[in-house]
Amino acid sequence: MLIDTYGRVATDLRVSLTDRCNLRCTYCMPEEGLQWLAKPDLLTDDEIVRLIGIAVRDLGIEEVRFTGGEPLLRPGLPGIVERVAALTPRPQMSLTTNGIGLQRTAAALRDAGLDRVNVSLDTLRPEVFQAMTRRKRHDDVLHGLEAARAAGLTPVKVNTVLMPGLNDDEAPDLLAWAIAHDYELRFIEQMPLDAQHGWKRDGMITAGDILTSLRTRFTLTPESRDARGSAPAERWIVDGGPHRVGVIASVTRPFCRACDRTRLTADGQVRTCLFATEETDLRTALRSGAPDEEIARLWKVAMWGKKAGSGLDDPSFLQPERPMSAIGG
């Protein structure tokens, strides 16, 4: 198992397939983009499948989520999904995406074995979408969501970040829209993972702010702690059910005690936490001919050293050098 010194066991693997993205969200990267990883530095399809296979067969991983950057930009994605679906035991597979490209790929990904998707959408207003992402692709995301639902990649979850002065007034409208379309909405506090290192705690929209806004229109009943398990989102039943809304409060209500995640970057580094400042290199071991047993050992050693928490509540907290797009969600 991937166990740490605090007794937490990682069963959820987040796999970044690329650091590239076709949006330029203001809370993630600058308008001009970033210096992308060189192709030789990226794991190949075979290397990704091998590492996931080691994680599933030898290390107890039960769920695999493909992330980016924007994972739909990875040309071999359907083939990777199909090969991972053939593993024994078969892990549950999901995808976190900005939704651009889902309209043309949702059915193929379902056929390959993908189980569900999370789609990022921060606003219902096209002009605000353009201001936040610096791209005119709002309709593409909406069509992608519809395609995912039609393909059966359900429950379709929608991830939303609220930003002061841009979309912080939209929480109730977004929830009403999600309920009408049978999507599960999850608000995410803005995290200090932007490439510009411009994040500031003061002024950020907190979980408390989001819930206060939602309660102006809806009655929210908290789910039991047992129902949450190790999931990062606290969930509330909306108006008695059956719909639910989640809030991921990584900054103000950290959930590190129940964390069950391990992360693999697109260039083959293991990260024990989104906010980790250290990584363990598996790519070099792979390309040096190390057997599966040695790679599994390196991974276990990395997870054994996982820290108790993210450190966000520490005044001396330092933002990791890699931005979210280079880590994977």
C-alpha positions as CSV (number, residue, x, y, z in Angstrom):
1,M,0.0,0.0,0.0
2,L,0.9,3.7,-0.4
3,I,0.8,4.5,3.3
4,D,2.3,7.5,5.2
5,T,3.6,7.9,8.7
6,Y,0.1,9.3,9.7
7,G,-1.7,6.1,8.7
8,R,-3.3,7.6,5.6
9,V,-3.5,5.2,2.6
10,A,-3.4,6.6,-1.0
11,T,-6.0,4.9,-3.2
12,D,-6.6,7.8,-5.6
13,L,-4.0,8.6,-8.3
14,R,-4.1,11.9,-10.2
15,V,-2.2,11.6,-13.5
16,S,-1.2,14.8,-15.4
17,L,-1.0,14.0,-19.1
18,T,0.3,17.4,-20.3
19,D,1.1,20.9,-18.9
20,R,-0.4,22.5,-22.0
21,C,-3.8,24.3,-22.0
22,N,-5.9,26.1,-24.5
23,L,-7.3,28.6,-22.0
24,R,-5.4,31.3,-20.1
25,C,-7.4,31.5,-16.8
26,T,-6.4,34.5,-14.8
27,Y,-6.0,32.5,-11.6
28,C,-3.8,29.9,-13.3
29,M,-1.4,31.4,-15.9
30,P,-0.4,34.6,-17.6
31,E,-2.0,35.7,-20.9
32,E,1.1,34.8,-22.9
33,G,1.1,31.3,-21.5
34,L,4.1,29.4,-20.0
35,Q,7.2,27.6,-21.1
36,W,5.8,24.1,-21.8
37,L,7.6,20.9,-21.0
38,A,9.8,19.7,-23.9
39,K,8.3,16.6,-25.6
40,P,11.3,14.3,-24.6
41,D,10.6,15.2,-20.9
42,L,7.0,14.0,-21.1
43,L,6.1,10.4,-20.2
44,T,5.2,8.4,-23.3
45,D,1.8,6.6,-23.5
46,D,3.6,3.3,-22.7
47,E,5.3,4.8,-19.6
48,I,2.1,6.3,-18.3
49,V,0.3,3.0,-18.6
50,R,3.1,1.1,-17.0
51,L,3.2,3.4,-14.0
52,I,-0.6,3.3,-13.6
53,G,-0.3,-0.5,-13.8
54,I,2.2,-0.6,-11.0
55,A,0.1,1.7,-8.9
56,V,-3.1,-0.4,-9.5
57,R,-1.6,-3.9,-9.3
58,D,1.1,-3.4,-6.7
59,L,0.2,-0.3,-4.6
60,G,-3.5,-0.5,-4.0
61,I,-4.7,2.4,-6.3
62,E,-8.4,2.1,-7.0
63,E,-9.2,5.4,-8.8
64,V,-7.4,7.1,-11.5
65,R,-8.1,10.7,-12.6
66,F,-6.5,12.1,-15.7
67,T,-5.7,15.8,-15.5
68,G,-3.5,18.5,-17.2
69,G,-3.0,21.2,-18.2
70,E,-5.8,20.2,-20.4
71,P,-5.8,16.4,-20.8
72,L,-7.9,16.5,-24.0
73,L,-4.9,18.0,-25.7
74,R,-3.1,14.6,-25.3
75,P,-3.4,12.8,-28.7
76,G,-3.2,9.3,-27.2
77,L,-5.8,9.8,-24.5
78,P,-8.4,7.4,-25.7
79,G,-5.8,4.7,-26.1
80,I,-4.4,5.3,-22.6
81,V,-7.9,5.1,-21.2
82,E,-8.6,1.8,-23.0
83,R,-5.3,0.2,-21.8
84,V,-5.9,1.3,-18.2
85,A,-9.5,-0.1,-18.4
86,A,-8.0,-3.4,-19.3
87,L,-5.9,-3.6,-16.1
88,T,-6.8,-6.1,-13.4
89,P,-8.2,-5.0,-11.0
90,R,-9.8,-2.3,-13.2
91,P,-9.7,1.1,-11.5
92,Q,-12.4,3.7,-11.7
93,M,-11.4,6.4,-14.2
94,S,-12.4,10.0,-14.5
95,L,-11.2,13.1,-16.3
96,T,-10.8,16.7,-15.2
97,T,-11.1,19.0,-18.2
98,N,-12.1,22.5,-19.3
99,G,-14.7,20.9,-21.6
100,I,-13.3,22.3,-24.8
101,G,-13.1,19.3,-27.1
102,L,-15.5,17.2,-25.1
103,Q,-18.2,17.5,-27.8
104,R,-16.1,15.5,-30.2
105,T,-14.4,13.1,-27.8
106,A,-17.0,12.3,-25.1
107,A,-18.4,9.2,-26.9
108,A,-15.0,7.9,-27.8
109,L,-13.7,8.2,-24.2
110,R,-16.8,6.5,-22.9
111,D,-16.3,3.6,-25.4
112,A,-12.6,3.4,-24.3
113,G,-13.7,2.9,-20.7
114,L,-13.8,6.4,-19.0
115,D,-16.4,6.5,-16.2
116,R,-17.1,10.2,-15.7
117,V,-15.8,13.7,-16.1
118,N,-15.3,16.9,-14.1
119,V,-15.6,20.1,-16.2
120,S,-14.4,23.5,-15.2
121,L,-16.8,26.3,-15.8
122,D,-16.7,29.5,-13.7
123,T,-19.5,31.6,-15.1
124,L,-22.7,31.5,-17.1
125,R,-21.9,34.8,-18.8
126,P,-19.9,34.6,-22.0
127,E,-18.3,38.1,-21.5
128,V,-17.1,37.1,-18.0
129,F,-15.8,33.8,-19.4
130,Q,-13.7,35.7,-21.9
131,A,-12.4,38.0,-19.2
132,M,-11.5,35.1,-16.9
133,T,-10.0,32.7,-19.6
134,R,-8.9,35.2,-22.3
135,R,-10.7,33.1,-24.9
136,K,-14.1,33.1,-26.6
137,R,-14.9,29.4,-25.9
138,H,-17.9,29.6,-23.6
139,D,-20.3,27.8,-26.0
140,D,-17.8,25.1,-26.6
141,V,-17.7,24.3,-22.9
142,L,-21.5,24.2,-22.7
143,H,-21.7,21.9,-25.7
144,G,-19.0,19.7,-24.1
145,L,-21.0,19.3,-20.9
146,E,-24.1,18.3,-22.9
147,A,-22.0,15.8,-24.8
148,A,-20.6,14.3,-21.6
149,R,-24.1,13.9,-20.2
150,A,-25.4,12.4,-23.4
151,A,-22.5,9.9,-23.5
152,G,-23.3,8.7,-20.0
153,L,-20.1,10.1,-18.4
154,T,-22.1,10.7,-15.2
155,P,-22.4,12.1,-12.7
156,V,-21.1,15.1,-14.6
157,K,-19.4,17.4,-12.1
158,V,-18.9,21.1,-12.7
159,N,-16.0,22.8,-10.9
160,T,-16.2,26.6,-10.3
161,V,-13.8,29.1,-8.9
162,L,-15.3,32.4,-7.8
163,M,-13.2,35.5,-8.2
164,P,-13.8,38.9,-6.6
165,G,-15.3,41.5,-8.9
166,L,-15.8,39.0,-11.8
167,N,-18.2,36.1,-10.9
168,D,-18.6,36.3,-7.2
169,D,-22.3,37.2,-7.6
170,E,-23.1,34.1,-9.6
171,A,-23.2,31.3,-7.1
172,P,-27.0,31.0,-6.8
173,D,-27.5,31.3,-10.6
174,L,-24.8,28.6,-11.2
175,L,-26.5,26.2,-8.8
176,A,-29.9,26.8,-10.3
177,W,-28.4,26.1,-13.7
178,A,-26.6,23.0,-12.6
179,I,-29.8,21.6,-11.0
180,A,-31.8,22.3,-14.2
181,H,-29.2,20.4,-16.3
182,D,-28.6,17.6,-13.7
183,Y,-24.9,18.5,-13.2
184,E,-23.3,18.3,-9.7
185,L,-21.8,21.7,-8.9
186,R,-18.7,22.1,-6.8
187,F,-17.2,25.4,-5.8
188,I,-13.4,25.5,-5.2
189,E,-11.6,28.1,-3.2
190,Q,-8.9,29.8,-5.2
191,M,-5.6,28.2,-4.3
192,P,-2.1,29.6,-4.3
193,L,-1.0,27.6,-7.4
194,D,-1.0,30.4,-10.1
195,A,2.1,30.8,-12.2
196,Q,2.2,34.5,-11.5
197,H,2.3,33.9,-7.7
198,G,-0.2,36.6,-7.4
199,W,-2.6,34.8,-5.0
200,K,-3.5,36.7,-1.8
201,R,-5.5,35.3,1.1
202,D,-7.1,38.7,1.7
203,G,-10.1,39.2,-0.5
204,M,-10.4,35.6,-1.7
205,I,-13.9,34.2,-1.9
206,T,-14.1,31.7,1.0
207,A,-16.3,28.7,1.6
208,G,-18.2,30.8,4.1
209,D,-18.9,33.5,1.5
210,I,-20.1,30.9,-1.0
211,L,-22.5,29.2,1.4
212,T,-23.8,32.6,2.5
213,S,-24.6,33.5,-1.1
214,L,-26.2,30.2,-1.9
215,R,-28.5,30.4,1.2
216,T,-30.0,33.6,-0.1
217,R,-31.9,31.3,-2.5
218,F,-31.6,27.7,-1.4
219,T,-32.0,25.7,1.8
220,L,-28.8,23.7,2.4
221,T,-28.6,20.7,4.7
222,P,-25.1,19.3,5.3
223,E,-24.4,15.7,4.5
224,S,-23.1,13.4,7.2
225,R,-19.3,13.1,7.6
226,D,-19.7,9.4,6.7
227,A,-21.1,10.3,3.3
228,R,-18.1,12.5,2.6
229,G,-15.4,9.9,3.4
230,S,-12.1,11.1,2.0
231,A,-13.7,13.3,-0.7
232,P,-12.3,16.8,-0.8
233,A,-15.7,18.4,-1.2
234,E,-18.0,19.0,1.7
235,R,-21.5,18.5,0.3
236,W,-24.9,20.0,1.1
237,I,-28.3,18.6,0.1
238,V,-30.2,21.4,-1.8
239,D,-33.8,22.1,-0.8
240,G,-34.3,18.7,0.7
241,G,-32.8,16.8,-2.3
242,P,-32.1,15.0,-4.4
243,H,-29.6,17.5,-5.7
244,R,-26.4,18.3,-3.9
245,V,-23.7,21.1,-4.1
246,G,-20.1,20.8,-2.9
247,V,-17.5,23.1,-1.7
248,I,-13.8,22.3,-1.7
249,A,-12.3,24.6,0.9
250,S,-8.6,23.8,0.6
251,V,-7.6,27.1,2.1
252,T,-10.1,27.8,4.9
253,R,-11.2,24.2,5.8
254,P,-8.3,21.9,4.8
255,F,-9.1,18.2,4.6
256,C,-5.5,16.8,4.9
257,R,-6.3,14.3,7.6
258,A,-8.4,12.3,5.3
259,C,-6.3,12.7,2.1
260,D,-6.1,9.6,0.0
261,R,-4.3,11.0,-3.1
262,T,-1.0,10.6,-4.8
263,R,0.0,12.6,-7.9
264,L,2.0,11.9,-11.0
265,T,3.2,14.8,-13.1
266,A,3.4,14.7,-16.9
267,D,7.2,14.4,-16.7
268,G,7.1,11.5,-14.3
269,Q,7.5,13.0,-10.9
270,V,5.5,11.8,-7.8
271,R,4.0,14.5,-5.7
272,T,2.5,13.7,-2.3
273,C,0.4,16.9,-2.2
274,L,-0.7,19.7,-4.4
275,F,1.4,22.0,-2.3
276,A,4.5,19.8,-2.0
277,T,7.9,21.4,-2.5
278,E,9.6,18.1,-3.1
279,E,9.1,15.5,-5.8
280,T,10.3,11.9,-6.5
281,D,11.6,11.1,-10.0
282,L,10.1,7.9,-11.4
283,R,10.9,8.8,-15.1
284,T,14.6,8.3,-14.6
285,A,14.1,5.0,-13.0
286,L,11.8,3.9,-15.9
287,R,14.2,5.0,-18.6
288,S,17.2,3.4,-16.7
289,G,15.5,-0.1,-16.9
290,A,14.4,-0.3,-13.3
291,P,12.0,-3.3,-12.7
292,D,8.4,-2.7,-11.5
293,E,9.4,-3.7,-7.9
294,E,12.0,-0.9,-7.7
295,I,9.6,1.7,-9.1
296,A,7.0,0.6,-6.5
297,R,9.6,0.9,-3.8
298,L,10.5,4.5,-4.8
299,W,6.8,5.4,-4.8
300,K,6.2,3.9,-1.4
301,V,9.2,5.7,0.1
302,A,7.9,9.0,-1.4
303,M,4.5,8.5,0.2
304,W,5.9,7.5,3.5
305,G,7.4,11.0,3.7
306,K,4.1,12.8,3.1
307,K,3.7,15.7,5.4
308,A,0.8,16.0,7.8
309,G,-0.8,18.9,6.0
310,S,-0.5,21.4,3.1
311,G,0.9,24.1,5.3
312,L,-1.6,26.7,4.1
313,D,-2.4,27.7,7.6
314,D,1.3,28.4,8.4
315,P,2.4,32.1,8.1
316,S,5.6,30.9,6.6
317,F,3.9,29.0,3.8
318,L,5.7,29.1,0.5
319,Q,3.9,28.5,-2.8
320,P,5.3,25.6,-4.8
321,E,7.4,26.5,-7.8
322,R,5.2,24.5,-10.2
323,P,1.8,26.1,-11.0
324,M,-1.4,24.0,-11.1
325,S,-1.1,23.5,-14.9
326,A,2.2,21.7,-14.4
327,I,1.1,19.7,-11.4
328,G,-2.3,18.3,-12.3
329,G,-5.5,18.8,-10.3
